[in-house]
Amino acid sequence: MAWRSALGWGIVFVVLVAFAIPWFLWNDASMVAGLPVWLWWHVAWMLVTAVAFAAFARRGWGTFAEVQR
């Protein structure tokens, strides 16, 4: 069962890293509330990563550090 947890957290981390840079917004000059859309993307991404890290700290801490005997 521990491998399922590790796989799930691994997928979460890969998705967070993949969306850290909004490649699809590079040529978009749209503005929302006076700021570029890519900046709002980063604000939202930082909130999502904070929630993911909080969940990892509560539920999955030590998942990748445990020693199998």
Backbone as a printed PyTorch tensor [residue, N CA C, xyz], in Angstrom:
tensor([[[  0.8130,  -1.1890,   0.0000],
         [  0.0000,   0.0000,   0.0000],
         [  0.8600,   1.2570,   0.0000]],

        [[  2.0640,   1.1840,   0.5570],
         [  2.9510,   2.3550,   0.5990],
         [  3.3740,   2.7760,  -0.7980]],

        [[  3.4960,   1.8250,  -1.7130],
         [  3.9040,   2.1790,  -3.0720],
         [  2.8040,   2.9770,  -3.7720]],

        [[  1.5410,   2.7430,  -3.4170],
         [  0.4500,   3.5290,  -4.0120],
         [  0.5240,   4.9780,  -3.5360]],

        [[  0.8190,   5.1570,  -2.2790],
         [  0.9720,   6.5020,  -1.7430],
         [  2.1420,   7.2160,  -2.4160]],

        [[  3.2560,   6.5200,  -2.5470],
         [  4.4320,   7.1090,  -3.1920],
         [  4.1360,   7.4450,  -4.6500]],

        [[  3.4350,   6.5770,  -5.3340],
         [  3.0780,   6.8310,  -6.7260],
         [  2.1570,   8.0460,  -6.8360]],

        [[  1.1770,   8.1290,  -5.9490],
         [  0.2570,   9.2690,  -5.9640],
         [  0.9600,  10.5830,  -5.7090]],

        [[  1.8160,  10.6120,  -4.6810],
         [  2.5490,  11.8450,  -4.3960],
         [  3.5370,  12.1620,  -5.5150]],

        [[  4.1260,  11.1470,  -6.1090],
         [  5.0230,  11.3730,  -7.2380],
         [  4.3070,  12.0260,  -8.4070]],

        [[  3.0950,  11.5610,  -8.6900],
         [  2.2980,  12.1570,  -9.7680],
         [  1.9480,  13.6020,  -9.4390]],

        [[  1.5670,  13.8610,  -8.1950],
         [  1.2530,  15.2350,  -7.7840],
         [  2.4590,  16.1330,  -7.9950]],

        [[  3.6380,  15.6790,  -7.5920],
         [  4.8430,  16.4900,  -7.7360],
         [  5.1910,  16.7330,  -9.2040]],

        [[  5.0500,  15.7140, -10.0330],
         [  5.3440,  15.8730, -11.4680],
         [  4.3910,  16.8870, -12.0980]],

        [[  3.1150,  16.8220, -11.7600],
         [  2.1370,  17.7710, -12.3060],
         [  2.4530,  19.1920, -11.8400]],

        [[  2.8010,  19.3440, -10.5730],
         [  3.1420,  20.6790, -10.0690],
         [  4.3600,  21.2470, -10.7920]],

        [[  5.3520,  20.4340, -11.0130],
         [  6.5490,  20.8990, -11.7160],
         [  6.2320,  21.2080, -13.1850]],

        [[  5.4110,  20.3580, -13.8040],
         [  5.0810,  20.5560, -15.2140],
         [  4.3370,  21.8720, -15.4480]],

        [[  3.5030,  22.2720, -14.5060],
         [  2.7330,  23.4960, -14.6740],
         [  3.3500,  24.7040, -13.9830]],

        [[  4.5640,  24.5750, -13.5000],
         [  5.2320,  25.7010, -12.8350],
         [  5.4990,  26.8430, -13.8020]],

        [[  5.8260,  26.5150, -15.0320],
         [  6.0750,  27.5340, -16.0550],
         [  4.9330,  27.4630, -17.0620]],

        [[  4.1580,  28.5240, -17.1990],
         [  3.0150,  28.4990, -18.1140],
         [  3.4430,  28.7210, -19.5640]],

        [[  3.9590,  27.6800, -20.1880],
         [  4.4380,  27.7710, -21.5730],
         [  3.3430,  28.2920, -22.4930]],

        [[  2.1150,  27.8890, -22.2520],
         [  0.9920,  28.2510, -23.1210],
         [  0.5890,  29.7210, -22.9750]],

        [[  1.1350,  30.4400, -22.0170],
         [  0.8180,  31.8610, -21.8370],
         [  1.9510,  32.7850, -22.2870]],

        [[  2.9970,  32.2300, -22.8550],
         [  4.1510,  33.0510, -23.2160],
         [  3.8270,  34.1310, -24.2350]],

        [[  2.9900,  33.8390, -25.2030],
         [  2.6700,  34.8230, -26.2430],
         [  1.3380,  35.5130, -25.9880]],

        [[  0.8340,  35.4350, -24.7720],
         [ -0.4480,  36.0390, -24.4250],
         [ -0.1920,  37.3360, -23.6540]],

        [[ -0.7130,  38.4290, -24.1930],
         [ -0.5200,  39.7370, -23.5560],
         [ -1.7730,  40.1850, -22.8160]],

        [[ -2.6600,  39.2590, -22.4970],
         [ -3.9050,  39.6080, -21.8090],
         [ -3.6210,  40.1460, -20.4120]],

        [[ -4.4790,  41.0610, -19.9990],
         [ -4.3460,  41.6700, -18.6750],
         [ -5.6450,  41.4360, -17.9010]],

        [[ -5.5100,  41.1740, -16.6110],
         [ -6.6570,  41.0440, -15.7120],
         [ -6.3360,  41.8680, -14.4650]],

        [[ -7.2170,  42.7690, -14.1330],
         [ -7.0380,  43.6430, -12.9750],
         [ -5.6940,  44.3710, -13.0040]],

        [[ -5.2550,  44.7380, -14.1930],
         [ -4.0250,  45.5050, -14.3410],
         [ -2.7450,  44.6970, -14.3280]],

        [[ -2.8500,  43.3760, -14.2200],
         [ -1.6650,  42.5160, -14.2140],
         [ -1.7730,  41.4810, -15.3230]],

        [[ -0.6380,  41.0400, -15.8610],
         [ -0.6740,  40.0300, -16.9220],
         [ -1.2380,  38.7040, -16.4020]],

        [[ -1.8730,  37.9800, -17.3150],
         [ -2.4830,  36.6990, -16.9580],
         [ -1.4290,  35.7330, -16.4370]],

        [[ -0.2150,  35.7480, -16.9920],
         [  0.8100,  34.8070, -16.5450],
         [  1.1760,  35.0420, -15.0860]],

        [[  1.0710,  36.2990, -14.6350],
         [  1.3570,  36.5850, -13.2320],
         [  0.2650,  36.0030, -12.3330]],

        [[ -0.9860,  36.1160, -12.7590],
         [ -2.0790,  35.4880, -12.0110],
         [ -1.9160,  33.9770, -11.9860]],

        [[ -1.4080,  33.4120, -13.0860],
         [ -1.1380,  31.9700, -13.1210],
         [ -0.1620,  31.5980, -12.0060]],

        [[  0.8840,  32.3760, -11.8510],
         [  1.8810,  32.0720, -10.8230],
         [  1.3000,  32.2330,  -9.4100]],

        [[  0.4530,  33.2130,  -9.2130],
         [ -0.1850,  33.3810,  -7.9080],
         [ -1.0320,  32.1500,  -7.5870]],

        [[ -1.8430,  31.7250,  -8.5440],
         [ -2.6830,  30.5380,  -8.3420],
         [ -1.8280,  29.2860,  -8.1560]],

        [[ -0.7490,  29.1730,  -8.9290],
         [  0.1210,  27.9970,  -8.8210],
         [  0.7830,  27.9410,  -7.4470]],

        [[  1.1700,  29.0980,  -6.9270],
         [  1.7750,  29.1170,  -5.5930],
         [  0.7720,  28.7010,  -4.5220]],

        [[ -0.4730,  29.0990,  -4.6600],
         [ -1.5060,  28.6700,  -3.7150],
         [ -1.7320,  27.1610,  -3.7980]],

        [[ -1.7980,  26.6380,  -5.0170],
         [ -2.0030,  25.1970,  -5.1980],
         [ -0.8250,  24.4100,  -4.6220]],

        [[  0.3940,  24.8730,  -4.8560],
         [  1.5520,  24.1650,  -4.3090],
         [  1.5860,  24.2440,  -2.7930]],

        [[  1.1470,  25.3620,  -2.2130],
         [  1.1000,  25.4720,  -0.7530],
         [  0.1050,  24.4720,  -0.1700]],

        [[ -1.0500,  24.3340,  -0.8100],
         [ -2.0470,  23.3630,  -0.3500],
         [ -1.5190,  21.9400,  -0.5060]],

        [[ -0.8670,  21.6650,  -1.6410],
         [ -0.3170,  20.3200,  -1.8720],
         [  0.7700,  20.0010,  -0.8460]],

        [[  1.6320,  20.9580,  -0.5400],
         [  2.6830,  20.6980,   0.4380],
         [  2.1050,  20.5020,   1.8320]],

        [[  1.0730,  21.2730,   2.1640],
         [  0.4340,  21.0980,   3.4760],
         [ -0.1760,  19.7040,   3.5850]],

        [[ -0.8230,  19.2450,   2.5190],
         [ -1.4020,  17.8980,   2.5240],
         [ -0.3020,  16.8460,   2.6130]],

        [[  0.7850,  17.0640,   1.8950],
         [  1.9100,  16.1160,   1.9490],
         [  2.5210,  16.0830,   3.3440]],

        [[  2.6500,  17.2450,   3.9670],
         [  3.2360,  17.3010,   5.3110],
         [  2.3700,  16.5740,   6.3310]],

        [[  1.0500,  16.6320,   6.1520],
         [  0.1390,  15.9510,   7.0780],
         [  0.0370,  14.4590,   6.8150]],

        [[ -0.0150,  14.0590,   5.5490],
         [ -0.3530,  12.6780,   5.2190],
         [  0.7930,  11.8430,   4.6700]],

        [[  1.7220,  12.4630,   3.9620],
         [  2.7070,  11.6750,   3.2570],
         [  4.1420,  11.8930,   3.6610]],

        [[  4.3590,  12.6180,   4.7570],
         [  5.7240,  12.9240,   5.1620],
         [  6.4810,  11.6330,   5.4350]],

        [[  7.6190,  11.4760,   4.8480],
         [  8.4160,  10.2730,   5.0180],
         [  8.1550,   9.2230,   3.9560]],

        [[  7.2570,   9.4970,   3.0390],
         [  6.9100,   8.5200,   2.0070],
         [  8.1250,   8.0980,   1.2020]],

        [[  8.9560,   9.0330,   0.8230],
         [ 10.1090,   8.7150,  -0.0160],
         [ 11.3810,   8.4940,   0.8000]],

        [[ 11.2940,   8.5690,   2.1230],
         [ 12.4890,   8.4510,   2.9600],
         [ 12.4990,   7.1620,   3.7840]],

        [[ 11.4370,   6.3940,   3.7510],
         [ 11.3920,   5.1860,   4.5550],
         [ 12.3290,   4.1190,   4.0140]],

        [[ 12.9460,   3.3820,   4.9080],
         [ 13.8550,   2.3200,   4.5270],
         [ 13.1190,   0.9900,   4.5800]],

        [[ 13.1500,   0.2590,   3.4850],
         [ 12.5080,  -1.0510,   3.4260],
         [ 13.4860,  -2.0970,   3.9430]],

        [[ 13.0320,  -2.9810,   4.8150],
         [ 13.9080,  -4.0330,   5.3680],
         [ 13.4710,  -5.3830,   4.8880]]])
